[in-house]
Amino acid sequence: MRTTVDLDKETGNELTRVVGLTREKQAVVLRQAIRLGLPLLANRMQSPRPEGYFADAYKHNPERQRLEKAMLSVQQRPER
């Protein structure tokens, strides 16, 4: 798919700098920038998760607490 993109002067200068650093074609750098930036943009536009959305993932686990208390009593030394 061919598309024309108008860039402002600052973005054009940044693109030229990155093309020089990577030694890739301008089209390759633009494709990579779009691929890397689109997920960030989409994530920014999503509404935040409601309160308690991840509560099921962090349930209280008594076995885990017993294990952590037991590990506190074990004397640990750095390996040399």
C-alpha distance (Angstrom), angle and dihedral (degrees) to the residues before:
residue distance angle dihedral
M1 . . .
R2 3.78 . .
T3 3.78 117.5 .
T4 3.77 132.1 170.9
V5 3.79 117.2 -136.9
D6 3.81 124.4 -164.4
L7 3.80 111.4 -146.5
D8 3.77 126.9 -166.0
K9 3.81 117.7 -123.8
E10 3.82 95.4 -98.9
T11 3.81 93.5 50.1
G12 3.79 91.0 45.3
N13 3.80 90.8 52.6
E14 3.80 90.8 48.7
L15 3.80 90.4 49.3
T16 3.81 90.8 51.1
R17 3.82 90.3 49.8
V18 3.82 93.0 50.6
V19 3.81 92.3 45.6
G20 3.80 87.8 54.3
L21 3.79 92.3 48.8
T22 3.78 96.9 46.4
R23 3.82 97.1 34.3
E24 3.79 88.4 -140.7
K25 3.77 126.8 132.0
Q26 3.77 117.1 -88.1
A27 3.81 91.6 -114.9
V28 3.81 91.3 53.9
V29 3.80 92.1 51.1
L30 3.81 91.5 48.5
R31 3.82 92.0 49.3
Q32 3.80 91.3 50.0
A33 3.80 91.8 47.5
I34 3.79 91.4 50.8
R35 3.80 93.0 47.1
L36 3.80 92.0 49.4
G37 3.79 95.1 42.1
L38 3.79 102.4 44.0
P39 3.82 95.5 69.7
L40 3.82 89.7 50.0
L41 3.77 91.5 50.3
A42 3.81 92.8 46.9
N43 3.81 91.0 48.6
R44 3.79 91.2 50.4
M45 3.81 91.6 52.8
Q46 3.82 95.1 50.8
S47 3.76 118.0 98.7
P48 3.81 116.2 -110.1
R49 3.78 118.4 -96.8
P50 3.81 115.6 -98.3
E51 3.80 119.8 -102.2
G52 3.82 110.8 -80.1
Y53 3.82 94.3 17.4
F54 3.81 92.5 133.8
A55 3.82 96.1 36.6
D56 3.81 92.6 112.1
A57 3.79 90.3 58.4
Y58 3.84 92.1 57.5
K59 3.78 103.6 44.3
H60 3.80 120.0 161.2
N61 3.81 108.1 -93.1
P62 3.85 114.7 -167.2
E63 3.82 92.4 -170.6
R64 3.79 89.8 56.6
Q65 3.82 91.4 50.8
R66 3.82 91.8 50.6
L67 3.80 89.6 50.6
E68 3.80 92.2 50.0
K69 3.83 92.0 49.3
A70 3.82 90.2 49.3
M71 3.80 91.2 50.3
L72 3.81 90.5 53.2
S73 3.80 90.3 61.7
V74 3.83 93.4 52.9
Q75 3.78 111.8 94.5
Q76 3.78 110.5 -127.9
R77 3.79 128.4 -164.4
P78 3.79 130.0 -175.9
E79 3.79 115.1 -101.2
R80 3.80 115.1 -114.7
